[in-house]
Amino acid sequence: MKWLLALIVFSTNSYAQDIIVFAHRGFRGLNPENTLTAFKEALHHTSTVEMDIMISKNMDVVVTHDAVINSKIYTDKQGKALSKDNKNIIYELNTNELSDYTLGILPNSAFPEQSKLKETIPTLENVMQELTKYSQSKGLSRPHYFIETKISENTDDQYHPKPKEVVELLVKVLKKYIKPDEVIIQSFDSRTLSYIKKYYPEYKTCLLDKKKQPLSKYLTELDFKPDYFSPSFKEITPQTLKESKQFAVPLVGGNSNSKKEVEQMQKWGIQYVISDYPYKMLKN
């Protein structure tokens, strides 16, 4: 009860401001995740698309969430279901081999509104090329990106290269297509963000709240200060809000599909939130 009262008091002392909704995995509420169609649709509702990257065998940066081809959402090229014990690792497949897997045919019970499509895993380069052209052709704002490196120390050299190589490959693409202020690089993996801060400080970073602990504790463990900190809604406490201001590390509200939660975060003065349904979160 004391915690709830403290949040109520804090919210009355904060101010509501316009929010920017990051389209989680593109626009997963209505379109298959991390696909070109999803990203293009999202740009009609928000200028910032959130996506995940992995590295293919031939060292392309590819846009997908899972290290292993997910049989729950992917089929083979002919649309046939994959074996449930499928162990096809992204990092062991060349980019052209990834086109043998199709996304968007199988229904997604978690997102029943998803459209039926037939798309393959895109490269980040392809995504940035296409979204730049699409936004220009439709008179939309230039795309911004919230990109997550899906790596962890436990799976180095098994599911992905080590952080240095991942970052170098990612930055090579970023430099080719966008300006540093058009992207925030996010990760649960502090090694990724530390490397960026040391060698590419022009790029903003966001630490994802892996350990469910206060920002102040993270800062004692890290050798850098992230530009943003992203906890889930349920992890945001008066301490979180206070420390965000104290250390000048703005919050990015973790993925929420509740308009009530998003409105509450707005009242707390949080400007950035992530959602599978950006169009619903922005409706009055």
Secondary structure, 3 states (H helix, E strand, C coil): CHHHHHHHHHHHHCCCCCCEEEECCCCCCCCCCCCHHHHHHHCCCCCEEEEEEEECCCCCEEECCCCECCCCCEEECCCCECCCCCCCEHHHCCHHHHCCEEECCCCCCCCCCCCCCCECCCEHHHHHHHHHHHHHHHCCCCCEEEEEECCCHHHECCCECCHHHHHHHHHHHHHHHCCHHHEEEEECCHHHHHHHHHHCCCCEEEEECCCCCCHHHHHHHCCCCCCEEECCHHHCCHHHHHHHHHCCCCEEECCCCCHHHHHHHHHCCCCEEEECCHHHHCCC
